Amino acid sequence: MKRYHWDIYAVLEAPQELYFGHEVEINVNRVETVTLEGPEGKVVKAYFSPTKRRGIERRTLLWAPHKDGKTLGEHLECGIPGTCARVEPEDGKPACPVCRVFGALRPGEKTVIGRLTHGGGVAIQTLEPQEKQRAMHPSDLVRSGKDQENPTPFRREYNQPGLYYPVYNHALSVSEEEFAAAAYAFLNVLPRVGAGNPKGARILSDEEFGPYLVLDRYLVPKGARPIISPHQTAIEPALVSFRQEARQVRGISFESGKAEGPHFTRWVGEDALAELERLAQAFADSYLV
Ligand SMILES: [Zn+2]
């Protein structure tokens, strides 16, 4: 089982407003923001926190449909909390492809260190969240059990549509088979980001570059890493730097969307998407069907 390091670099675009639950102030559900101190003073930016993205990715794997009619989590007897922590088969139960990569904890018994970490998430633009009035969701009315005739309005903040979120996933020393779970999670999470409704983001794509996506597999890191500075607030320079860094690997030229050198392979744009899809399919073939 050959191990590698793997990195995913991407720019996500939210086609509609998104709510990432953060904290509730008096009657207002706030989203998470970050405040940066830049050359032009303080800047507030929307934030799609890596911690939340990691949580959604893990759930996406646990909720993946298994051929026996259960979800993969039910099939493996692995949940959140209640991670199974089976990195090897145990008591006649299979090893868990989720815990193996995301890590797990069986209190007092076993700790599995996660080897997949998440970064980025600070939006490029400085569009601050907007507050909107919402009526309480019918399921919340049932739960509250009273005032069913009069839905209680509440206010909720949303990250604005059209924000670009650079995001990065890093896997430390995992085999291709193990990384396949991370690839499946990364791709399947896209329609499901955001708390409640609406949901969803896509990988930003344009004609020149294709999808803003880079996949590295390596023992030795090479060249530039396409990471957009959180201080960058203008879209075009941010995307130019992403494109340049994506194509900048020392001593290796890109004939197509793939560059290969000693101990290093990079897929860019459409080729990166195709490689992630291939890995995601390998995960489904191994664990779902
Ligand atoms: Zn598990």
Residues whose N, C-alpha, C, O or C-beta is under 5 A from the ligand:
A	BS01	ZN	C78 T83 C84 A85 R86 C96 V98 C99
